[in-house]
Amino acid sequence: MARFEHTVTVAALDRHWFEEAAGHAVDLFDASREQDGAILLPDGRPIHGLRLLKGRHLQSGAWYGESPEEKDREDGKGASEAAPEAAPEAAVLREWRPSRTVEVESRVAEEGMSLRVGVRLREPRTPKALEVSLDGHNPQGGSLYRFSGRAKADLHAWWAALERPSSAPPAARAPVVGTAKHRLGRARLTVTPRPAEDGTWRVSVVLSVRGRWLLRPVAAVGLLFARRPVERGFREGVDSAAEEWAELLAELPSLHGEALRAEIADALTTP
């Protein structure tokens, strides 16, 4: 088994702002309505790029996505260029209970791969946990073209880890855990934050990789020669994620109350 670890320092996200923004977003969707396929916010403006394709709005089994015409316009195609059998990318709503659980599942075919992605958010108005699942395969291939992944972010544990004194050791249990499985191997990723004295976050990311069954010796030999480039790529990936986090925080509005709700509504309706 190979183990890689890298720690980065990132700006902190205010918990109260995050939970307030999540609550406003959920409330806007919960108060929305459907009209001729368009999803309208309470003020009557349509949410950009989102239409009801099948079923009843905010009911289990409802399908959402872009109409073929909208997708063609965004891709720069005319109606005559679109394949008549082409279906829009869409997501199905599995559950909508804003006070308890929201679950969405989407299926995407891309470059010969068929992907199923599931997202579940617990207690969405003040998010408690986020769960993501991914299953992929190539219909024309065998077991080598199949993989799966699962990840869970325990947001309650995340905030609890950041409330510990900066001098305290890291939380014993990582708030974010992800696993990936393939015929050739298995990987596990953990993310653990801790507060720094200057108010920033110190985030440690650990990746463990191992071969499966009889392929373990082969994988061990491969990692022996590829360890340095894999470790370099892992560190660069974590550093890149930290940079993207900084860019995201810089774009977030420092608003609260109705002003924040209005800003979120504008973002949902602006092309």
Secondary structure, 3 states (H helix, E strand, C coil): CEEEEEEEEECCCCHHHHHHHHHHHHHHHHCCEEECCEEECCCCCEEEEEEEEECCCCCCCCEEECCHHHHHHHCCCCHHHCCCCCCCCEEEEEEEECCCEEEEEEEEEECCEEEEEEEEEECCCCCCEEEEEEEEECCCCCHHHEEEEEEEEEHHHHHHHHCCCCCCCCCCCCCEEEEEEECCEEEEEEEEEEECCCCCEEEEEEEEEEECHHHHHHHHHHHHHHHHHHHHHHHHHHHHHHHHHHHHHHHCCCCCHHHHHHHHHHHHHCC
